[in-house]
Amino acid sequence: MPQHPRTARTLAIAAATVALALAAPAALAQPAAAQPVPVPAAGADPLPALVEGKDTAAPQLVTRLDEPAPGDPARAALAHLAAHPERYRIDTGELTELDSTPGPGGRRTVRFEQRHGGIPVLGGQYLVHLTGQGAGQRVQSAGGRYFTGLTAPTTPAVPADTLRRTALTALSDPQQRADATAEDQGAVILPGGPGRLAEHYTVHPKAGGTAREVYVDATAGTVALAYDARAPRAADPAPTPVGGPGDGLQPATGTAPDAHGRSTALNTAKRPDGTYQLTDLTRPAAITTYDAAGRDQGDFDRTVPADAAPVSSPTPDFPASTGDDGATDAHVNAGIVYDFYRDRLERDGLDGQGGPIVSVVNVSDNGRPFPNAFWDGRKMVYGSGPRYYPFSAALDIAGHEMTHAVIQHTANLVGYGQSGAMNEGIADYFGNAIEVTARGLTMDDPTAPLLGESLCRTGTPQACAQRRLDDHRTTVDDYLGALGDVDLGGVHVNSTIFSGALWDIRRTVDPLTADRVVYHALADYLTPTDDFLAGRDAVLAAALDQGLDGRQLHAVAAAFDAHGIRPGWQHRLGMDSRTLLPDVPDGMATPVAANGHWVVLANGPDGNGLYTGTTDGRGKPVRLSPEDGRFHGWAATDGTTAVWEAQGGSQGPGQEVLTAPLSGAGPVRSLFDSTTQGASGLQVSGADIAFLVTDHATGRTRAHLVHDGGAAIELPLPEGHRLSYLTLRDGLLGWTETWQDGGQQVSAPTVYSIAAGKVTAQYTAHAPAGSGPSTVSSTLLAGGRLLWLDTPAQATARSTIRSGAGNGSGVVDLLSADSPYAPRYTTLTASDQAVTYQLTSERPAGGWTNAALPKLWQVPLAGGAPQRLSCDRGGQYSPAADQGTRVVWLDATAGRADLVVRERPAGSC
């Protein structure tokens, strides 16, 4: 059966506070002139009074309530939810108040966090919106994400030391991993079905690089979630506030050149010694700017070093270097951003509480220029580059990054997939709005929709613009269907689909009203893991609160419609595959298939576990794995029987190999159970089951064979030899065998006859003279032959797909590494007729497109030209061959991992 690598595809989810990612873009094409968004005549209400939740019984949104809720706002909100169990289906005992925020017009939002057994649920937040106060207080609406049906354990089954070591594996660089530390942040419930208990760590690499937030499944001991650590933690020190007269500082004014050499008036602070520093004390939020003087940006990761000091000058007139390094613009722009949020949206600073605003300019990246900017969870960090002015010089970029701070302190949108694209899109929207407002531009000005257009030292604004909000991108035509391995699920590429809708609202309604609606949606309706449709509903609900009339509400809805953000958009993408199981959420959900059946780890109708179904899509998926609190995964099947691994749970930290018939008619049997050894590479074919067993103490790995329900037998292997890529089919076992011969490593695809009890073929890998040893991988039995990938030593080389007879009679190349369609960095899957593989591309110079995402190709087992398996435009992952040319795989076209199937190759696309 096909061998699937044990390494899981980890979801890479970035925090809400991420870099702008605008370095060195290709010039953007000029779109057609903006046309008015068509506003339909008043008809059906664009926002239903009740919006059903996704994968939960609790509603996502309930509006138009106007029900009494007197008393303390938080208690009244909780009592309201408890008084309507049939409406909300929420256990209010699981809700803990996060904040109670007053808003304009006498509104107040109470935001609750869901906790399962006292443990926070990632993304689980529910909000209640109130008007009035005291006895006249009333509930106007409620909604968010509350996950029903959680039954996950609340006690870890894996020892803490094991969880901590596993967290370190989220760092891909071995050198960084060797010296890294893992700081325990506590337990978290990962939602989906019954949920999963995870331990949250912040992993700090000591050899440079970005820290990561890592969530380790506390039942299975595997990494379930990982993303770059930009948001602050409770243990992080805030930047030291630079105060006023109590610290000896007095408000002052001065001048400094900006990045373009123009003299600019500044609010500064005078020190007791008579010198001046870039601290603005004229606002409730003290604004201070530091110059990193070329130090590495890692030195300022979520803190300001003790030896760093604010930019200073002996006189009120600061020197030219203040502008050259970007300090002048960072300082002035921070004040403009503060004033925009205070004067226009009634928000007191980035954190909403008048907290200090700190900027650091002139950072480098390991001694190289750093042409970017980011909010690190505590402060702004700006770099520059030879082609660019300092990134702080662009007001829209400063506004974009500081809006990430506002997002962090409100909805805290997770920076992955659609929630991440909304995070970037809202930051783009407000960054653009801040600059357009400050410059007094009209919405029809040619430069109004541009972002970052003032960064470049040469060229036109249109050529320099990093993104533009009038690019007319839509979900149906342009959505980048990627998983976390590409742009964190398309957070930047897909952002203008959402921000474009917001920009159209700003252009169609009016700028001030639009800004207030979008901010109200962010602060009072959105929750961390919302998608585009939830974003649409949040903006419509906010527009309703803001008093927009029927025609204006329809204009808001029309703007989202024009960008394809409307219910059912995922079904209008023109896919040529058929969905078997939608939205498979687990990063370790590698499917397997054979003889008309599939098996995959999923959140199915009976909770999280291993499920099976038919590849023709008939019938309901059936759960295979028992509900015993353990992690079940890494399965294999021959279409009649499944075999898989179980880890953790109340039975302890051991590992067990289980098997059961797909029909569900027989019991689940145990084949292997150990706390000192681990099993991997599971295979099944008829009466035979095989797997690799590794002794944790010695590292020794051997193949074990179970025949016709008997005891597992260890197969002999010469001392010093190692096995990998186990495969089993029709009485033959195959593997890759490696050993040292005269100081050189030998890799040999090997065939073993179960009936004869001996090796019948072994093909020693031969590399061309002078090229160094090649690597053999992905050995796979199909059609009575052994297939494998032969990859030259070059790091970026493509692989040859080779085929050898089971009796050792000869080798045939099915596809040469010289072919532009040859695979690299992949594994094979095959039926008796065809071999399927994933073809990956390097990131294009102009940025990711759907055409550059991983695609599946198929070549006949008897030889022939490779063909595209499917023309689905998004990423295609984890193929599993069934019968003939039929293949199932995980398809990301719709912005999620759907288990899909196709009967035959599409040919060309």
Residue pairs with C-beta under 8 A, 6 or more apart in sequence:
1 592
1 594
1 636
1 637
1 638
1 683
1 684
1 685
1 727
1 728
1 729
2 592
2 636
2 727
2 780
2 827
2 828
2 829
2 830
2 880
2 881
3 681
3 683
3 725
3 726
3 727
3 778
3 779
3 780
3 827
4 590
4 592
4 634
4 636
4 827
4 878
4 880
5 827
6 634
6 680
6 681
8 222
8 223
8 587
8 588
8 590
9 483
9 484
9 485
9 587
9 588
9 590
9 877
9 878
10 170
10 223
10 224
10 225
10 226
10 484
10 587
11 224
11 225
11 226
11 416
11 483
11 484
11 587
12 226
12 227
12 416
12 484
12 485
12 488
13 225
13 226
13 227
13 414
13 415
13 416
13 417
13 420
13 484
13 488
13 489
14 227
14 228
14 230
14 414
14 415
14 416
14 420
14 488
14 491
15 213
15 227
15 228
15 229
15 230
15 231
15 377
15 414
15 415
16 230
16 231
16 404
16 407
16 408
16 412
16 413
16 414
16 415
16 420
16 423
16 528
17 230
17 231
17 374
17 375
17 376
17 377
17 404
17 405
17 407
17 408
17 415
18 228
18 230
18 374
18 404
18 415
18 420
18 423
18 424
18 488
18 491
19 372
19 373
19 374
20 372
20 373
20 374
20 391
20 397
20 400
20 401
20 452
20 466
21 372
21 492
22 372
22 397
22 451
22 452
22 455
22 466
22 467
23 371
23 372
23 385
24 371
24 387
25 466
25 846
25 847
26 845
26 846
26 847
27 462
27 463
27 464
28 462
28 463
28 465
28 466
28 467
28 468
28 471
30 462
31 468
31 470
31 471
31 472
32 472
34 444
34 449
34 470
34 507
36 508
37 504
37 507
37 508
37 555
37 558
37 559
37 562
38 558
38 562
39 508
39 551
39 554
39 555
39 558
40 554
40 558
41 554
42 550
42 551
42 554
43 554
46 540
46 553
46 554
46 556
46 557
47 63
47 537
47 540
47 541
47 544
47 553
47 557
49 62
49 63
49 64
50 59
50 61
50 62
50 63
51 59
51 60
51 61
51 62
51 143
51 537
52 59
52 60
53 59
53 60
53 145
53 146
54 60
54 531
55 147
55 192
55 583
55 603
56 145
56 146
56 147
56 148
56 149
57 89
57 148
57 149
58 88
58 89
58 90
58 126
58 145
58 146
58 147
58 148
59 87
59 88
59 89
59 143
60 143
60 144
60 145
60 534
60 537
61 141
61 142
61 143
61 525
61 537
61 538
61 541
62 87
62 88
62 141
62 142
62 143
63 140
63 141
63 143
63 541
63 544
64 140
64 141
64 544
65 138
65 139
65 140
65 141
65 142
66 138
66 139
66 140
67 80
67 138
67 139
68 137
68 138
68 139
69 76
69 77
69 79
69 80
69 130
69 137
69 138
69 139
70 76
70 134
70 135
70 136
70 137
71 79
71 134
71 137
73 100
73 108
73 110
73 130
73 137
74 97
74 100
74 110
76 130
76 137
76 139
77 110
77 112
77 128
77 130
77 139
77 142
78 92
78 95
78 97
78 110
78 112
80 128
80 139
80 142
81 88
81 90
81 92
81 95
81 126
81 128
81 142
82 92
88 142
88 146
89 148
90 126
90 146
90 148
94 114
94 115
94 116
94 146
95 112
95 113
95 114
95 115
95 126
96 112
96 113
96 115
97 110
97 111
97 112
97 113
98 111
98 112
98 113
98 125
99 110
99 111
100 108
100 109
100 110
100 111
101 108
101 109
101 110
101 111
101 352
101 523
101 524
102 108
103 109
103 346
103 520
103 523
103 524
104 346
104 516
105 131
106 131
106 132
106 133
107 129
107 130
107 131
107 140
107 524
107 545
108 129
108 130
108 131
108 133
109 127
109 128
109 129
109 130
109 523
109 524
110 127
110 128
110 130
111 125
111 126
111 127
111 144
112 125
112 126
112 127
112 128
112 144
113 120
113 121
113 124
113 125
114 120
114 121
114 124
114 125
114 126
114 145
114 146
114 147
115 121
115 124
116 150
116 152
116 154
116 189
116 195
117 154
117 189
118 154
119 154
119 187
119 188
119 189
119 197
120 188
120 189
121 147
121 150
121 188
121 189
121 191
121 195
122 188
122 189
122 190
122 191
122 215
122 225
122 528
122 529
123 145
123 191
123 414
123 527
123 528
123 529
124 145
124 146
124 147
124 189
124 191
125 144
125 145
125 527
125 528
126 142
126 143
126 144
126 145
126 146
126 527
127 142
127 143
127 144
127 524
127 525
127 527
128 139
128 141
128 142
129 139
129 140
129 141
129 142
129 524
129 545
130 137
130 138
130 139
130 140
131 137
131 138
131 140
132 138
140 545
141 541
141 545
143 525
143 541
144 527
145 527
145 528
145 529
145 530
147 191
147 192
147 195
149 193
149 194
149 607
150 189
150 191
150 194
150 195
151 194
151 195
151 607
152 189
152 194
152 195
152 196
152 197
153 197
153 218
153 219
153 629
153 649
153 650
154 187
154 197
155 197
156 163
156 187
156 197
156 199
156 218
156 219
157 218
157 219
157 629
157 630
157 648
157 649
157 650
157 652
157 653
158 216
158 217
158 218
158 219
158 220
158 221
158 648
158 653
159 653
160 184
160 199
162 221
162 653
163 199
163 201
163 216
163 218
163 221
164 182
164 184
164 201
166 216
166 221
166 222
166 223
167 182
167 199
167 201
167 203
167 214
167 216
167 223
168 177
168 180
168 182
168 203
169 177
169 223
170 203
170 212
170 214
170 223
170 226
171 177
171 180
171 203
171 205
171 209
171 212
173 205
173 207
173 209
175 207
176 205
176 206
176 207
176 208
176 209
177 205
178 207
179 205
179 206
179 207
180 203
180 204
180 205
180 206
181 203
181 204
181 206
182 201
182 202
182 203
182 204
182 214
183 201
183 202
183 203
183 204
183 233
183 235
184 199
184 200
184 201
185 200
185 201
185 202
185 213
185 233
186 199
186 200
187 197
187 198
187 199
187 200
187 218
188 197
188 198
188 199
188 200
188 215
189 195
189 196
189 197
189 198
190 196
190 197
190 198
190 215
190 217
190 224
190 225
192 585
192 586
192 603
192 608
193 603
193 604
193 607
193 608
193 609
194 607
194 608
195 608
196 217
196 219
196 224
196 608
197 217
197 218
197 219
198 215
198 216
198 217
198 218
198 224
198 225
199 215
199 216
199 218
200 213
200 214
200 215
201 213
201 214
201 215
201 216
202 211
202 212
202 213
202 214
202 229
202 233
203 211
203 212
203 213
203 214
203 229
204 211
205 211
208 296
208 298
208 366
209 298
210 228
210 229
210 298
210 301
211 228
211 229
211 301
212 226
212 227
212 228
212 229
213 226
213 227
213 228
213 229
213 231
214 223
214 225
214 226
215 223
215 224
215 225
215 226
216 222
216 223
216 224
217 223
217 224
217 631
217 648
218 648
219 629
219 630
219 631
219 647
219 648
219 649
220 630
220 631
220 633
220 647
220 648
221 631
221 647
221 648
221 653
222 588
222 631
222 647
224 586
224 587
224 588
225 587
227 414
227 415
227 416
227 488
229 302
230 302
230 374
230 375
230 376
230 377
231 377
231 408
231 412
232 238
232 302
232 377
232 378
236 302
236 303
236 377
236 378
237 303
238 355
238 356
238 378
239 288
239 303
239 304
239 356
239 358
239 378
239 379
240 304
241 286
241 356
242 249
242 269
242 277
242 279
242 286
242 288
242 310
242 356
243 249
243 286
244 250
244 251
244 269
244 281
244 286
248 271
248 272
249 269
249 270
249 271
249 277
249 279
249 281
250 269
250 270
250 281
251 267
251 269
251 270
251 281
251 282
252 267
252 268
252 269
252 270
252 276
252 316
253 265
253 266
253 267
253 268
253 316
254 265
254 266
254 268
254 276
254 313
254 315
254 316
254 317
254 318
255 263
255 264
255 265
255 266
255 316
255 317
255 318
256 263
256 264
256 266
256 313
256 317
256 318
256 319
256 322
256 323
256 327
256 328
257 263
257 264
257 318
257 320
257 322
257 323
257 324
257 328
258 264
258 323
258 328
258 329
258 332
258 393
259 323
259 324
259 326
259 328
259 329
259 389
259 390
259 392
259 393
260 323
260 389
260 393
261 320
261 323
264 323
264 328
264 332
266 278
266 280
266 318
266 328
266 331
266 332
267 280
267 281
267 282
267 287
267 335
268 276
268 277
268 278
268 279
268 280
268 316
268 318
269 276
269 277
269 278
269 279
269 280
269 281
270 276
271 277
271 312
274 314
275 312
275 313
275 314
276 312
276 313
276 314
276 315
276 316
276 318
277 288
277 309
277 310
277 311
277 312
277 313
278 288
278 289
278 310
278 311
278 312
278 318
278 322
278 327
278 331
279 286
279 287
279 288
279 289
279 310
280 286
280 287
280 288
280 331
280 334
280 335
283 335
283 338
283 339
283 342
284 348
284 349
284 354
285 338
285 348
285 349
285 350
285 354
285 355
285 356
285 357
286 356
286 357
287 331
287 334
287 335
287 338
287 356
287 357
287 358
287 359
288 310
288 356
288 357
288 358
288 359
289 310
289 311
289 327
289 330
289 331
289 334
289 358
289 359
289 360
289 361
290 304
290 308
290 309
290 310
290 311
290 358
290 359
290 360
290 361
291 311
291 322
291 325
291 327
291 360
291 361
291 362
292 299
292 300
292 308
292 360
292 361
292 362
292 363
292 364
293 325
293 362
294 362
294 363
294 364
295 363
295 364
296 363
296 364
296 365
296 366
296 367
297 363
297 364
297 365
297 370
297 381
297 383
299 305
300 308
300 360
300 363
300 376
300 379
300 381
301 376
302 376
302 377
302 378
303 378
304 358
304 360
304 379
308 360
311 318
311 322
311 327
311 331
313 319
313 322
318 327
318 328
322 328
323 329
324 390
325 361
325 362
325 384
325 390
326 361
326 362
326 382
326 384
326 389
326 390
326 391
326 392
326 393
327 359
327 361
327 362
327 392
329 390
329 392
329 393
329 395
329 398
330 359
330 361
330 380
330 382
330 390
330 392
330 398
331 359
333 392
333 395
333 398
333 399
334 357
334 359
334 380
334 398
334 402
336 395
336 398
336 399
336 434
336 438
337 398
337 399
337 402
337 434
338 349
338 350
338 357
340 399
340 430
340 433
340 434
340 437
340 438
341 347
341 348
341 349
341 350
341 406
342 348
342 349
344 437
344 512
344 515
344 516
345 515
345 516
345 519
347 406
347 519
347 523
348 354
349 355
349 357
350 357
350 402
350 405
350 406
350 409
351 405
351 409
352 406
352 409
352 410
357 379
357 380
357 402
358 378
358 379
358 380
359 379
359 380
359 381
359 382
359 392
360 379
360 380
360 381
360 382
361 382
361 390
361 392
362 382
362 383
362 384
362 390
363 370
363 381
363 382
363 383
364 370
364 383
365 383
369 383
369 384
369 385
369 386
370 383
370 384
370 385
371 383
371 384
371 385
371 387
371 388
371 391
372 383
372 391
373 380
373 381
373 382
373 383
373 391
373 392
373 397
373 398
373 401
374 380
374 381
374 401
374 404
375 381
375 401
375 402
375 404
375 405
375 408
377 408
380 392
380 398
380 401
380 402
382 390
382 391
382 392
383 390
383 391
384 390
384 391
387 456
387 457
387 458
388 455
388 456
388 457
389 454
389 455
389 456
389 457
391 397
391 455
392 398
393 454
393 455
394 435
394 452
394 453
394 454
394 455
395 431
395 434
395 435
395 438
395 439
395 454
396 431
396 432
396 434
396 435
396 451
396 452
396 453
396 454
397 431
397 451
397 452
397 455
398 431
399 430
399 431
399 432
399 433
399 434
399 435
400 427
400 428
400 430
400 431
400 432
400 451
401 427
401 431
403 426
403 427
403 430
403 431
404 423
404 427
406 430
406 522
407 413
407 423
407 426
407 427
407 522
410 522
410 523
410 526
411 522
411 523
411 525
411 526
411 527
411 528
411 530
412 528
413 419
413 420
413 422
413 423
413 426
413 526
413 528
413 529
413 530
414 420
414 423
414 528
414 529
415 423
415 424
415 488
415 491
416 484
416 488
416 489
416 491
417 484
417 488
417 489
417 490
417 491
417 531
417 895
417 896
418 489
418 494
418 530
418 531
418 532
418 535
418 895
419 528
419 529
419 530
419 531
420 488
420 489
420 490
420 491
421 489
421 490
421 491
421 492
421 493
421 494
421 495
421 497
421 498
421 532
422 495
422 498
422 526
422 530
422 531
422 532
422 535
423 491
424 491
424 492
424 495
424 499
425 495
425 496
425 497
425 498
425 499
425 502
426 498
426 499
426 502
426 518
426 522
428 451
428 467
428 469
428 495
428 496
428 499
429 469
429 499
429 502
429 503
429 506
429 518
430 515
430 518
430 519
431 451
432 448
432 449
432 450
432 451
432 469
432 499
432 503
433 506
433 511
433 515
435 441
436 443
436 445
436 448
436 511
437 511
441 447
441 448
442 448
443 506
443 507
443 511
444 507
446 462
447 453
447 461
447 462
449 468
449 469
449 470
449 503
450 461
450 462
450 465
450 468
450 469
451 465
451 466
451 467
451 468
451 469
452 464
452 465
452 466
452 467
453 461
453 462
453 464
453 465
453 466
454 461
454 464
455 464
455 466
456 463
456 464
467 492
467 495
467 496
468 496
469 496
469 499
469 500
469 502
469 503
470 500
470 503
471 496
471 500
472 500
472 563
473 494
473 496
473 497
473 500
473 563
474 497
474 562
474 563
474 564
475 497
475 532
475 563
475 564
475 565
475 569
475 570
476 564
476 569
476 572
476 573
477 564
478 494
478 497
479 490
479 494
479 497
479 564
479 573
479 874
479 895
480 486
480 487
480 490
480 493
480 494
480 848
480 849
480 850
480 853
480 874
481 490
481 573
481 850
481 853
481 872
481 873
481 874
481 875
481 891
481 892
481 893
481 894
481 895
482 489
482 490
482 493
482 848
482 853
482 874
482 875
482 892
483 489
483 875
483 877
483 890
483 892
483 897
484 587
485 875
486 848
486 853
486 875
487 493
487 848
489 895
490 848
490 895
493 847
493 848
494 895
497 532
497 563
497 564
497 565
498 532
498 535
498 563
498 565
500 563
501 536
501 559
501 560
501 562
501 563
501 565
502 514
502 518
502 539
502 559
504 559
504 562
504 563
505 514
505 517
505 518
505 539
505 555
505 556
505 559
506 514
506 515
508 555
508 558
508 559
509 517
509 548
509 552
509 555
509 556
513 546
513 548
513 552
516 546
517 539
517 542
517 543
517 546
517 548
517 556
518 539
518 542
520 542
520 545
520 546
521 535
521 538
521 539
521 541
521 542
522 538
524 542
524 545
525 537
525 538
525 539
525 541
525 542
526 534
526 535
526 538
527 534
530 538
531 895
532 565
532 569
533 565
533 566
533 567
535 565
536 557
536 560
536 565
536 566
539 556
539 560
540 553
540 556
540 557
543 552
543 553
543 556
544 553
548 556
560 566
564 572
570 894
570 895
570 896
573 872
573 873
573 893
573 894
574 873
575 870
575 872
575 891
575 893
575 894
575 900
576 870
576 871
576 872
576 902
576 906
577 870
577 872
577 891
577 900
577 901
577 902
578 617
578 900
578 901
578 902
579 898
579 899
579 900
580 598
580 613
580 615
580 617
580 888
580 899
580 900
580 901
581 600
581 602
581 604
581 611
581 613
581 621
581 898
581 899
582 896
582 898
582 899
583 603
583 896
583 897
583 898
584 600
584 601
584 602
584 603
584 890
584 896
584 897
584 898
584 899
585 602
585 603
585 896
585 897
586 601
586 602
586 603
586 608
588 601
588 633
588 634
589 600
589 601
589 602
589 633
589 878
589 890
589 897
590 600
590 601
590 634
590 878
590 880
590 890
591 598
591 599
591 600
591 878
591 880
591 888
591 889
591 890
591 899
592 598
592 599
592 600
592 635
592 636
592 637
592 880
593 599
593 615
593 637
593 639
593 880
593 881
593 882
593 887
593 888
594 637
594 638
594 639
594 882
594 883
595 638
595 639
595 640
595 882
595 883
596 614
596 615
596 616
596 639
596 882
596 883
597 612
597 613
597 614
597 615
597 637
597 639
597 640
597 662
598 612
598 613
598 614
598 615
598 637
598 880
598 882
598 888
598 899
598 901
599 610
599 611
599 612
599 624
599 635
599 636
599 637
599 642
599 644
599 662
600 610
600 611
600 635
600 899
601 608
601 609
601 610
601 611
601 632
601 633
601 635
602 608
602 609
602 611
602 621
602 899
604 611
604 621
604 623
605 620
605 621
605 623
606 623
606 627
607 623
607 627
609 623
609 624
609 625
609 627
609 632
610 623
610 624
610 625
610 632
610 633
610 635
610 642
610 644
611 621
611 622
611 623
611 624
612 621
612 622
612 624
612 637
612 642
612 662
613 619
613 620
613 621
613 622
615 882
615 883
615 886
615 888
615 901
617 901
622 662
622 664
624 632
624 642
624 644
624 660
624 662
624 664
624 668
625 632
625 644
625 646
625 658
625 668
626 632
626 668
628 646
628 649
628 650
628 651
629 648
629 649
629 650
630 646
630 647
630 648
630 649
630 651
631 646
631 647
631 648
631 649
632 644
632 645
632 646
632 658
633 644
633 645
634 644
634 645
634 680
634 682
635 642
635 643
635 644
635 645
635 682
636 642
636 643
636 644
636 682
636 683
636 684
637 643
637 662
637 684
638 684
638 685
638 686
639 662
640 661
640 662
640 686
641 659
641 660
641 661
641 662
641 684
641 689
642 659
642 660
642 661
642 662
642 684
643 657
643 658
643 659
643 671
643 682
643 683
643 684
643 689
643 691
644 657
644 658
644 659
644 682
645 655
645 656
645 657
645 658
645 679
645 680
645 682
646 655
646 656
646 657
646 658
647 653
647 654
647 655
647 656
652 675
653 675
654 673
654 674
654 675
655 672
655 673
655 674
655 675
655 677
655 678
655 679
656 670
656 672
656 673
656 674
657 670
657 671
657 672
657 673
657 679
657 682
657 691
658 668
658 669
658 670
658 671
659 668
659 669
659 671
659 684
659 689
660 666
660 667
660 668
660 669
671 689
671 691
671 706
671 712
672 679
672 691
672 693
672 704
672 712
674 693
676 695
676 696
676 697
677 693
677 694
677 695
677 696
678 693
678 694
678 696
679 691
679 692
679 693
679 694
679 704
680 691
680 692
680 694
681 690
681 691
681 692
681 724
681 725
681 726
682 689
682 690
682 691
683 689
683 690
683 691
683 726
683 727
683 728
683 733
684 690
684 728
685 728
685 729
685 730
685 731
686 730
686 731
687 707
687 708
687 709
688 705
688 706
688 707
688 708
688 728
688 731
688 754
689 705
689 706
689 728
690 703
690 704
690 705
690 706
690 726
690 728
690 733
691 703
691 704
691 726
692 701
692 702
692 703
692 704
692 723
692 724
692 726
693 701
693 702
693 703
693 704
693 714
694 700
694 701
695 701
701 722
701 723
701 724
702 714
702 715
702 717
702 723
703 714
703 715
703 717
703 723
703 726
703 733
703 735
704 712
704 713
704 714
704 715
705 712
705 713
705 715
705 733
705 754
706 712
706 713
707 713
707 754
715 733
715 752
717 723
717 737
718 739
720 739
720 740
721 737
721 738
721 739
722 737
722 738
722 739
723 735
723 736
723 737
724 735
724 736
724 738
724 777
725 734
725 735
725 736
725 777
725 778
725 779
725 780
725 788
726 733
726 734
726 735
726 779
727 733
727 734
727 735
727 779
727 780
727 781
727 786
728 734
728 781
729 781
729 782
730 781
730 784
731 753
731 754
731 755
732 751
732 752
732 753
732 754
732 760
732 781
732 784
732 806
733 751
733 752
733 753
733 754
733 781
734 749
734 750
734 751
734 752
734 779
734 780
734 781
734 786
735 749
735 750
735 752
735 779
736 747
736 748
736 749
736 750
736 776
736 777
736 779
736 788
737 747
737 748
737 749
737 750
737 762
738 745
738 746
738 747
738 748
738 776
739 745
739 746
740 746
744 773
745 773
746 764
746 765
747 764
747 765
747 773
747 774
747 775
747 776
748 762
748 763
748 764
748 765
748 776
749 762
749 763
749 765
749 776
749 779
749 786
749 788
749 802
749 804
750 759
750 761
750 762
750 763
750 779
750 786
751 759
751 760
751 761
751 762
751 781
751 786
751 804
751 806
751 807
751 808
752 758
752 759
752 760
753 759
753 760
753 806
760 806
760 807
760 808
761 786
761 804
761 805
761 806
761 807
761 808
761 809
762 808
763 786
763 788
763 802
763 804
763 808
763 811
765 773
765 774
765 775
765 776
765 790
766 774
767 773
767 774
767 792
767 793
768 792
771 792
771 793
771 794
772 792
772 793
773 793
774 790
774 791
774 792
774 793
775 790
775 791
775 793
776 788
776 789
776 790
776 791
777 788
777 789
777 791
777 799
777 827
778 787
778 788
778 789
778 826
778 827
778 828
779 786
779 787
779 788
780 786
780 787
780 788
780 828
780 829
780 830
781 787
781 806
782 830
782 831
782 832
782 835
782 861
782 881
783 830
783 831
783 832
783 833
783 861
784 805
784 806
785 803
785 804
785 805
785 806
785 861
786 803
786 804
786 805
786 806
787 801
787 802
787 803
787 814
787 828
787 830
787 835
788 801
788 802
788 804
788 828
789 799
789 800
789 801
789 802
789 823
789 826
789 827
789 828
790 799
790 800
790 802
790 817
791 797
791 798
791 799
791 800
791 817
791 824
792 817
796 824
797 817
797 824
798 817
798 818
798 819
798 822
798 823
798 824
799 817
799 822
799 823
799 824
799 826
800 813
800 815
800 816
800 817
800 822
801 813
801 814
801 815
801 822
801 823
801 828
801 835
801 837
801 859
802 811
802 812
802 813
802 814
803 811
803 812
803 813
803 814
803 861
804 810
804 811
804 812
812 863
814 835
814 859
814 861
814 863
815 821
815 822
815 823
815 859
815 866
816 822
819 866
821 839
821 857
821 866
823 837
823 838
823 839
823 840
823 857
824 840
825 840
826 837
826 838
826 839
826 840
827 837
828 835
828 836
828 837
829 835
829 836
829 837
829 879
829 880
829 881
829 887
830 836
830 861
830 881
831 861
831 881
831 882
831 883
831 884
831 885
831 886
832 861
833 860
833 861
833 884
833 885
834 858
834 859
834 860
834 861
834 881
834 884
834 885
835 858
835 859
835 860
835 861
835 881
836 856
836 857
836 858
836 869
836 879
836 881
836 887
837 856
837 857
837 858
837 879
838 854
838 855
838 856
838 857
838 876
838 877
838 879
839 854
839 855
839 856
839 857
840 854
841 852
841 853
841 854
843 852
844 852
850 873
850 874
850 893
851 873
853 874
853 875
853 876
853 892
854 875
854 876
854 877
855 868
855 869
855 870
855 875
855 876
856 868
856 869
856 870
856 876
856 879
856 887
856 889
857 866
857 867
857 868
857 869
858 866
858 867
858 868
858 869
858 885
858 887
858 905
859 865
859 866
859 867
867 905
867 906
867 907
867 908
868 905
868 906
868 907
868 908
868 909
869 876
869 879
869 887
869 902
869 905
869 906
870 876
870 891
870 900
870 902
870 906
871 906
871 909
872 891
872 893
872 900
873 893
874 891
874 892
874 893
874 894
874 895
875 891
875 892
875 893
876 889
876 890
876 891
876 892
877 889
877 890
877 891
877 892
877 897
878 889
878 890
879 887
879 888
879 889
880 887
880 888
880 889
881 887
882 888
882 901
884 903
884 904
885 903
885 904
885 905
886 901
886 902
886 903
886 904
887 901
887 902
888 899
888 900
888 901
889 899
889 900
889 901
890 897
890 898
890 899
890 900
891 897
891 898
891 899
891 900
892 898
